[in-house]
Amino acid sequence: MHQDIIYLRDLKIDTVIGIFDWERRVSQAVSIDLDMAVDISRAAVSDAIADTLDYKAVAKRLIAYVGACDCRLVETLAERVAGVVLSEFAVDWVRVRINKKGALRGATDVGVMIERHKGEG
């Protein structure tokens, strides 16, 4: 079995995230990068979307989920995003990187990156 990677970069989603009172009152943009391990060999032969991971469906699901999420910590959001991807899509492993741009003065990027496997609890 192949372990190929389908990736999605810089998916920008507005959500309520943060620990400070002012952050709880406004939406902020987060940027999400995903690396998702799947076997694409069937799709490479069939040329059919049904035989692969539909990254547009993943993006649409995360836009809805993250947009409605009300997390305080980026760590919590990353864990929940990984859970959605692993439980709702045919993905064996996922790396999630969430960037909360502008959260720290003097840094262009700040965030968290996690890796999770299907079946981890």
C-alpha positions in Angstrom: 0.0 0.0 0.0 1.3 3.4 -0.9 1.3 6.3 1.5 1.0 9.3 -0.7 0.3 12.8 0.5 -2.5 15.1 -0.6 -1.9 18.6 0.8 -3.7 21.8 1.3 -1.9 25.0 2.0 -3.0 28.4 3.5 -6.7 27.7 3.9 -7.8 31.0 5.5 -10.8 30.7 7.8 -12.3 33.4 10.1 -13.1 32.1 13.6 -13.3 33.2 17.2 -10.1 32.1 18.9 -8.1 33.4 21.7 -7.8 33.8 25.5 -8.3 37.5 25.9 -11.7 39.2 26.2 -11.2 41.3 23.1 -10.4 38.1 21.1 -13.7 36.5 22.2 -15.6 39.4 20.6 -14.1 39.4 17.1 -13.4 36.9 14.4 -9.7 36.4 13.5 -8.3 34.7 10.4 -6.3 31.5 10.9 -4.4 29.8 8.2 -4.5 26.0 8.0 -2.0 23.7 6.2 -2.8 20.0 6.0 -0.8 17.0 4.8 -3.0 13.9 4.5 -1.7 10.4 3.9 -3.8 8.5 1.4 -3.2 5.9 -1.3 -3.7 7.6 -4.6 -2.8 4.6 -6.8 -6.4 3.7 -7.8 -7.1 7.3 -8.7 -3.9 7.6 -10.7 -5.2 4.7 -12.9 -8.9 5.5 -13.0 -8.6 9.3 -13.2 -11.8 9.4 -11.1 -12.4 11.7 -8.1 -14.3 8.9 -6.4 -11.0 7.0 -6.1 -9.1 9.6 -4.2 -9.5 12.2 -1.4 -11.6 15.1 -2.5 -9.6 18.0 -1.1 -12.4 20.4 -2.0 -14.8 18.5 0.3 -12.1 18.6 3.1 -11.7 22.3 2.7 -15.5 23.0 2.7 -16.0 20.8 5.8 -13.2 22.6 7.6 -14.4 26.1 6.6 -17.8 25.2 8.1 -16.3 23.5 11.2 -13.6 26.0 12.1 -15.9 29.0 11.3 -18.4 27.8 13.9 -15.7 26.7 16.4 -15.2 28.7 19.6 -11.8 27.6 20.8 -9.6 29.5 23.1 -6.3 27.8 22.2 -4.8 27.1 18.8 -3.7 23.7 20.2 -7.4 22.8 20.8 -8.3 23.9 17.3 -5.5 21.8 15.8 -6.6 18.7 17.7 -10.2 19.2 16.6 -9.3 19.7 13.0 -7.2 16.6 13.0 -10.2 14.7 14.5 -12.5 15.9 11.8 -10.2 14.9 9.0 -9.4 11.5 10.4 -13.0 10.6 11.3 -14.8 11.9 8.3 -12.4 11.2 5.4 -10.4 8.2 4.2 -7.1 9.5 5.7 -4.7 7.4 7.7 -2.5 10.2 9.0 -2.7 13.9 9.1 -0.3 16.8 9.8 -2.2 20.0 10.8 -0.5 23.3 11.0 -2.5 26.3 12.2 -1.0 29.7 11.9 -2.5 32.6 13.9 -0.8 35.5 12.0 -0.3 38.7 13.9 -0.8 37.0 17.3 2.7 38.0 18.5 4.3 41.4 17.9 7.6 41.0 16.1 6.8 37.6 14.6 5.2 37.1 11.2 3.8 33.7 12.0 2.9 31.9 15.2 1.0 28.7 15.7 1.1 25.0 16.2 1.7 21.8 14.2 0.5 18.3 15.2 0.5 14.9 13.6 -2.2 12.3 14.3 -2.9 8.8 13.0 -6.3 7.2 12.6 -7.1 5.2 15.7 -5.1 7.3 18.1 -7.0 8.4 21.1 
